[in-house]
Amino acid sequence: MQCRLLRGLAGALLTLLCTGLLSLRYHSSLSPDGAREAAALGPPSPLSPELQLRDVFITVKTTRAFHRSRLELLLDTWVSRTREQTFVFTDSPDEGLQERLGSHLVVTNCSAEHSHPALSCKMAAEFDTFLASGLRWFCHVDDDNYVNPRALLKLLKTFPQTRDVYLGRPSLNRPIRASEPRPHNRTRLVQFWFATGGAGFCINRKLALKMAPWASGSRFVETAALIRLPDDCTVGYIVECKLGGHLQPSPLFHSHLETLQLLGAAQLPEQGKVTPVQMPSPPRAPDSMPVYLNPLPIIFRERRRAENGTESHRGPLPGTGATLIPAFSREDLACGLDALCNCSSPSLGPQSLLL
């Protein structure tokens, strides 16, 4: 009995002592000396750590027909530096790609057709895999995009986590229109902006979770079929029409729809801060670096013509104001693309690249 009484008294004294110390610390923090001491300890820890590249989930959408002609170049360049963050979504197994990518090659059950349902099926797979990853950003690109990882990370860091972010580049100078089915066989005309998939786009996790009722599982394909539009348009429809959000346009995303110009290979190392893609409005800052480039359709078209022994176009390319000299190897092309985004310092030859 006496032991229990002594333990109880000791516990009460310890509680009073701790309360007194906490009270003294609180009052000292209100004094100038206490404020200086708190300041010396540094700023409070942020709610979330600074965004790192490992927090970004990058998806590449492709099909078996382009495994060799497009993906190999990506694997030799920017994907090799973002291997842990990049996942390739395709429609057919490929032993060569499986060996290089491992679990980062995702073979979907989607059709290989270039149709709205097939494209939406792959986008749904990308979206669901991102949600399951728990990462903070979802960035989609096509298999003919070149990504500048450092510029991408720098751009994403400018957006606070407290807001919904849908980032990309529209391909139209006006909102797109769609007919939204309503009850009793009625329709409603809606209009919205969307980021073209050919230039790539990014969505933060806060917004993606809100999109889930229309975008996760089979619901993305169903939503796309409802408005009869492709997958990239469907993303814009969900964000703007269903959630009341808005596309944040960025001049740092580039697609094949833009005007291109020629740069000699020897000039590429100086292009770290100036994109060779001529930009329409809105204007970009002079020190901006390209985040996504989409130069590959023209490059590969010209390479195929040269390899087939046909005479390649050596004059000005229509609509580009550029001249193409397609005498380069895959190594030269990879080297030039890396130098363009200041990702390495390669030894460049005299070949010219269309970018």
SULLIN-V22021 format. One record per pair of residues at least 4 apart in sequence whose C-alpha atoms are under 6 Angstrom apart, sorted by the first residue. I is the first residue (numbers start at 0). J is the second residue. D is the distance in Angstrom with one decimal. If there is no record, write none. Layout:
BEGIN
i:I j:J d:D
i:I j:J d:D
END
This chain:
BEGIN
i:27 j:33 d:4.9
i:28 j:33 d:3.9
i:28 j:34 d:5.5
i:54 j:134 d:5.2
i:54 j:135 d:5.4
i:55 j:136 d:4.7
i:56 j:84 d:5.3
i:56 j:136 d:5.9
i:56 j:137 d:4.9
i:57 j:84 d:5.8
i:57 j:85 d:4.6
i:57 j:138 d:4.8
i:57 j:139 d:5.9
i:58 j:85 d:5.7
i:58 j:86 d:4.9
i:58 j:87 d:5.8
i:58 j:139 d:4.9
i:59 j:87 d:4.7
i:59 j:88 d:6.0
i:59 j:140 d:5.1
i:59 j:141 d:5.3
i:59 j:142 d:5.8
i:60 j:88 d:5.0
i:60 j:141 d:5.1
i:60 j:142 d:5.9
i:61 j:89 d:5.1
i:61 j:142 d:5.4
i:62 j:89 d:5.0
i:62 j:90 d:5.7
i:63 j:91 d:5.8
i:65 j:69 d:5.3
i:66 j:70 d:5.1
i:67 j:71 d:5.6
i:73 j:77 d:6.0
i:73 j:78 d:5.7
i:74 j:78 d:4.9
i:74 j:79 d:5.6
i:76 j:333 d:5.9
i:78 j:82 d:5.5
i:81 j:85 d:6.0
i:86 j:103 d:4.6
i:86 j:104 d:5.9
i:87 j:104 d:4.9
i:87 j:105 d:5.9
i:88 j:105 d:4.8
i:89 j:106 d:5.2
i:90 j:106 d:5.5
i:90 j:107 d:5.3
i:90 j:109 d:5.6
i:90 j:111 d:5.7
i:91 j:106 d:6.0
i:93 j:97 d:6.0
i:96 j:100 d:5.8
i:97 j:101 d:4.9
i:100 j:104 d:5.6
i:109 j:117 d:5.7
i:109 j:120 d:5.8
i:110 j:117 d:5.2
i:115 j:119 d:6.0
i:115 j:229 d:5.0
i:116 j:120 d:6.0
i:119 j:220 d:5.5
i:119 j:230 d:4.7
i:123 j:219 d:5.8
i:127 j:215 d:5.8
i:135 j:203 d:5.9
i:135 j:204 d:5.1
i:136 j:202 d:5.9
i:136 j:203 d:4.4
i:136 j:204 d:5.6
i:137 j:201 d:5.4
i:137 j:202 d:5.2
i:138 j:200 d:5.6
i:138 j:201 d:4.1
i:139 j:199 d:5.4
i:139 j:200 d:5.6
i:140 j:199 d:4.4
i:143 j:293 d:5.8
i:143 j:295 d:5.3
i:144 j:292 d:5.5
i:144 j:293 d:4.5
i:145 j:291 d:5.7
i:145 j:292 d:5.0
i:146 j:290 d:5.8
i:146 j:291 d:4.7
i:147 j:290 d:5.0
i:150 j:290 d:5.4
i:151 j:290 d:5.2
i:163 j:205 d:5.9
i:163 j:206 d:4.8
i:164 j:202 d:5.6
i:164 j:203 d:5.6
i:165 j:201 d:6.0
i:165 j:202 d:4.7
i:165 j:246 d:5.2
i:165 j:247 d:5.8
i:166 j:200 d:5.5
i:166 j:201 d:5.1
i:166 j:247 d:4.8
i:166 j:248 d:6.0
i:167 j:194 d:4.9
i:167 j:200 d:4.4
i:167 j:248 d:5.3
i:167 j:249 d:5.6
i:168 j:194 d:4.8
i:168 j:248 d:5.1
i:168 j:249 d:5.7
i:168 j:252 d:5.9
i:169 j:193 d:5.8
i:169 j:194 d:4.5
i:169 j:195 d:5.5
i:170 j:195 d:5.7
i:174 j:190 d:5.7
i:174 j:191 d:4.9
i:174 j:192 d:4.7
i:175 j:190 d:5.4
i:175 j:191 d:5.5
i:176 j:189 d:5.6
i:176 j:190 d:4.2
i:177 j:188 d:5.8
i:177 j:189 d:5.4
i:178 j:186 d:6.0
i:178 j:187 d:5.6
i:178 j:188 d:4.7
i:179 j:186 d:5.3
i:179 j:187 d:5.0
i:179 j:226 d:5.8
i:180 j:186 d:4.4
i:181 j:185 d:4.9
i:181 j:186 d:5.0
i:193 j:232 d:5.6
i:193 j:235 d:4.3
i:195 j:231 d:5.9
i:196 j:231 d:5.4
i:197 j:254 d:5.3
i:198 j:252 d:5.5
i:198 j:253 d:4.9
i:198 j:254 d:4.2
i:210 j:214 d:5.8
i:211 j:215 d:4.8
i:213 j:218 d:5.3
i:213 j:219 d:5.7
i:214 j:218 d:5.3
i:214 j:219 d:4.0
i:215 j:219 d:6.0
i:218 j:222 d:6.0
i:223 j:227 d:5.8
i:223 j:228 d:5.8
i:223 j:233 d:5.5
i:235 j:239 d:6.0
i:236 j:240 d:5.3
i:237 j:241 d:4.9
i:238 j:242 d:5.2
i:238 j:244 d:5.2
i:239 j:243 d:4.6
i:239 j:244 d:4.6
i:239 j:245 d:5.5
i:251 j:289 d:4.9
i:251 j:290 d:5.2
i:252 j:290 d:5.6
i:252 j:291 d:4.8
i:253 j:291 d:5.5
i:253 j:292 d:4.9
i:253 j:293 d:5.9
i:254 j:293 d:4.7
i:255 j:293 d:5.3
i:258 j:277 d:5.7
i:258 j:319 d:5.3
i:259 j:276 d:5.2
i:259 j:319 d:5.0
i:260 j:319 d:5.7
i:260 j:321 d:4.8
i:261 j:321 d:5.0
i:261 j:353 d:5.0
i:263 j:351 d:4.6
i:264 j:350 d:5.8
i:264 j:351 d:5.2
i:267 j:338 d:5.6
i:267 j:339 d:5.0
i:268 j:338 d:4.9
i:270 j:339 d:5.4
i:271 j:339 d:5.8
i:271 j:340 d:5.0
i:271 j:341 d:4.6
i:272 j:286 d:5.3
i:272 j:287 d:5.7
i:272 j:288 d:4.9
i:273 j:288 d:5.9
i:274 j:289 d:5.6
i:294 j:354 d:5.1
i:295 j:299 d:6.0
i:304 j:309 d:5.5
i:305 j:309 d:5.8
i:305 j:311 d:5.9
i:313 j:323 d:5.5
i:314 j:322 d:5.4
i:315 j:320 d:5.9
i:315 j:321 d:5.2
i:315 j:322 d:4.6
i:316 j:321 d:5.6
i:316 j:322 d:6.0
i:324 j:351 d:5.7
i:327 j:331 d:5.7
i:327 j:350 d:5.9
i:330 j:334 d:6.0
i:337 j:342 d:5.1
i:337 j:343 d:5.9
i:338 j:342 d:5.9
i:338 j:343 d:5.7
END
